Amino acid sequence: MADDVRQVMQECEARTWLRKGYSTPERIKELTELIAKKRGQASAEGLVDEMRRQWRRRSEWLT
């Protein structure tokens, strides 16, 4: 159950950053650096991976 909650939270965070306009390579690099400073490189890379998954599925949630 905890893993399910963690996954939903990561999906929501990824969608939030995408809605805020972090969808270009330059903005993604900026976001990666910001997140890496606070949470570490692995966490930043995980977020970017999730953002890519959410971008492919954007027709399901982006309205």
Backbone as CSV, one residue per row, in Angstrom:
resi,resn,N_x,N_y,N_z,CA_x,CA_y,CA_z,C_x,C_y,C_z
1,MET,0.820,-1.200,0.000,0.000,0.000,0.000,0.860,1.259,0.000
2,ALA,1.917,1.274,0.807,2.776,2.449,0.864,3.404,2.735,-0.498
3,ASP,3.744,1.682,-1.239,4.314,1.876,-2.569,3.298,2.500,-3.516
4,ASP,2.031,2.111,-3.383,0.976,2.692,-4.212,0.832,4.183,-3.939
5,VAL,0.866,4.545,-2.677,0.744,5.955,-2.288,1.940,6.741,-2.811
6,ARG,3.115,6.176,-2.670,4.333,6.837,-3.148,4.265,7.054,-4.659
7,GLN,3.761,6.066,-5.389,3.644,6.178,-6.844,2.656,7.279,-7.226
8,VAL,1.532,7.332,-6.557,0.535,8.373,-6.844,1.121,9.751,-6.561
9,MET,1.852,9.874,-5.468,2.470,11.163,-5.138,3.478,11.571,-6.205
10,GLN,4.266,10.613,-6.700,5.247,10.926,-7.733,4.550,11.323,-9.034
11,GLU,3.472,10.642,-9.373,2.711,11.006,-10.570,2.159,12.421,-10.452
12,CYS,1.615,12.748,-9.297,1.052,14.091,-9.078,2.129,15.161,-9.162
13,GLU,3.287,14.885,-8.567,4.376,15.860,-8.632,4.831,16.053,-10.074
14,ALA,4.983,14.968,-10.810,5.413,15.062,-12.207,4.415,15.880,-13.022
15,ARG,3.139,15.628,-12.825,2.105,16.374,-13.554,2.130,17.854,-13.187
16,THR,2.371,18.143,-11.927,2.431,19.537,-11.480,3.555,20.279,-12.181
17,TRP,4.742,19.679,-12.221,5.870,20.339,-12.885,5.590,20.510,-14.378
18,LEU,4.963,19.524,-15.000,4.627,19.657,-16.420,3.634,20.788,-16.644
19,ARG,2.648,20.892,-15.776,1.668,21.988,-15.895,2.325,23.352,-15.704
20,LYS,3.391,23.399,-14.924,4.102,24.656,-14.687,5.049,25.009,-15.829
21,GLY,5.071,24.192,-16.867,5.852,24.521,-18.052,7.223,23.884,-18.130
22,TYR,7.501,22.935,-17.288,8.797,22.261,-17.328,8.731,21.120,-18.336
23,SER,8.754,21.488,-19.614,8.614,20.485,-20.668,9.649,20.639,-21.781
24,THR,10.536,21.602,-21.655,11.608,21.762,-22.635,12.911,21.249,-22.025
25,PRO,13.866,20.875,-22.865,15.142,20.378,-22.321,15.811,21.360,-21.352
26,GLU,15.728,22.642,-21.653,16.349,23.646,-20.787,15.676,23.684,-19.419
27,ARG,14.351,23.694,-19.432,13.610,23.742,-18.160,13.783,22.449,-17.367
28,ILE,13.855,21.313,-18.057,14.061,20.031,-17.378,15.430,20.017,-16.703
29,LYS,16.439,20.541,-17.387,17.785,20.610,-16.801,17.764,21.486,-15.551
30,GLU,17.098,22.618,-15.635,16.959,23.530,-14.497,16.262,22.834,-13.324
31,LEU,15.183,22.137,-13.606,14.439,21.428,-12.566,15.275,20.303,-11.965
32,THR,15.987,19.568,-12.801,16.830,18.475,-12.316,17.865,18.999,-11.332
33,GLU,18.484,20.118,-11.657,19.476,20.705,-10.754,18.832,21.139,-9.441
34,LEU,17.667,21.739,-9.514,16.957,22.187,-8.317,16.598,21.008,-7.409
35,ILE,16.013,19.976,-7.987,15.603,18.808,-7.205,16.823,18.071,-6.667
36,ALA,17.879,17.961,-7.463,19.092,17.256,-7.029,19.714,17.931,-5.811
37,LYS,19.670,19.248,-5.758,20.213,19.969,-4.596,19.459,19.614,-3.324
38,LYS,18.152,19.443,-3.445,17.318,19.206,-2.265,17.192,17.730,-1.905
39,ARG,17.110,16.858,-2.923,16.796,15.447,-2.667,17.807,14.460,-3.218
40,GLY,18.785,14.933,-3.939,19.779,14.036,-4.514,19.513,13.753,-5.988
41,GLN,20.576,13.328,-6.659,20.507,13.097,-8.101,19.552,11.961,-8.464
42,ALA,19.562,10.892,-7.685,18.688,9.746,-7.995,17.217,10.151,-7.954
43,SER,16.854,10.949,-6.977,15.471,11.412,-6.866,15.104,12.309,-8.047
44,ALA,16.026,13.172,-8.435,15.781,14.065,-9.567,15.591,13.267,-10.854
45,GLU,16.433,12.270,-11.055,16.311,11.446,-12.256,15.011,10.646,-12.246
46,GLY,14.608,10.171,-11.076,13.339,9.451,-10.963,12.161,10.339,-11.312
47,LEU,12.218,11.591,-10.861,11.149,12.536,-11.175,11.088,12.807,-12.675
48,VAL,12.233,13.009,-13.296,12.265,13.261,-14.740,11.731,12.050,-15.507
49,ASP,12.089,10.854,-15.071,11.553,9.645,-15.716,10.032,9.605,-15.612
50,GLU,9.525,9.937,-14.434,8.065,9.946,-14.255,7.427,11.042,-15.095
51,MET,8.079,12.183,-15.213,7.556,13.256,-16.056,7.453,12.786,-17.505
52,ARG,8.438,12.029,-17.953,8.388,11.499,-19.323,7.216,10.536,-19.492
53,ARG,6.992,9.679,-18.496,5.850,8.758,-18.563,4.534,9.537,-18.590
54,GLN,4.441,10.549,-17.750,3.212,11.338,-17.695,3.010,12.146,-18.969
55,TRP,4.082,12.601,-19.581,3.961,13.355,-20.827,3.362,12.470,-21.919
56,ARG,3.784,11.207,-21.965,3.228,10.281,-22.957,1.748,10.013,-22.693
57,ARG,1.321,10.123,-21.442,-0.075,9.846,-21.064,-0.889,11.129,-20.878
58,ARG,-0.389,12.255,-21.310,-1.017,13.540,-20.989,-2.454,13.660,-21.474
59,SER,-2.815,12.944,-22.526,-4.201,13.030,-23.006,-5.189,12.468,-21.983
60,GLU,-4.702,11.642,-21.062,-5.563,11.067,-20.026,-5.847,12.042,-18.887
61,TRP,-4.919,12.955,-18.611,-5.067,13.790,-17.422,-5.009,15.289,-17.692
62,LEU,-4.431,15.707,-18.793,-4.275,17.135,-19.060,-5.527,17.667,-19.738
63,THR,-6.221,18.545,-19.035,-7.449,19.118,-19.600,-7.416,20.620,-19.527
